[in-house]
Amino acid sequence: MNQGNKTFEESMTRLEQIVRSMERGDVPLEESLKLFQEGTELVRSCQKLLDQAQLQVKKIMTAPDGSPVEEEFQDEP
């Protein structure tokens, strides 16, 4: 399944559905393997989207003259 066309929210919703199905334990083994594969693809897709979003996030700071200065987002401990 091509995960590239789904939004982050759509991917997360589908991932939650997969987890619920697998947690019930009533899915045959072959279907469970397909769901697991789809789930791992969704996780990769979501991580890629999050990485791209992080690159776009800028921390706005004020320069000494009062003008806004953009700085790359840094994870703070």
Secondary structure, DSSP 8 states (H G I E B T S, - for coil): ---TTS-HHHHHHHHHHHHHHHHHT-S-HHHHHHHHHHHHHHHHHHHHHHHHHHHH-EEEEE-TTS-EEEEE-----
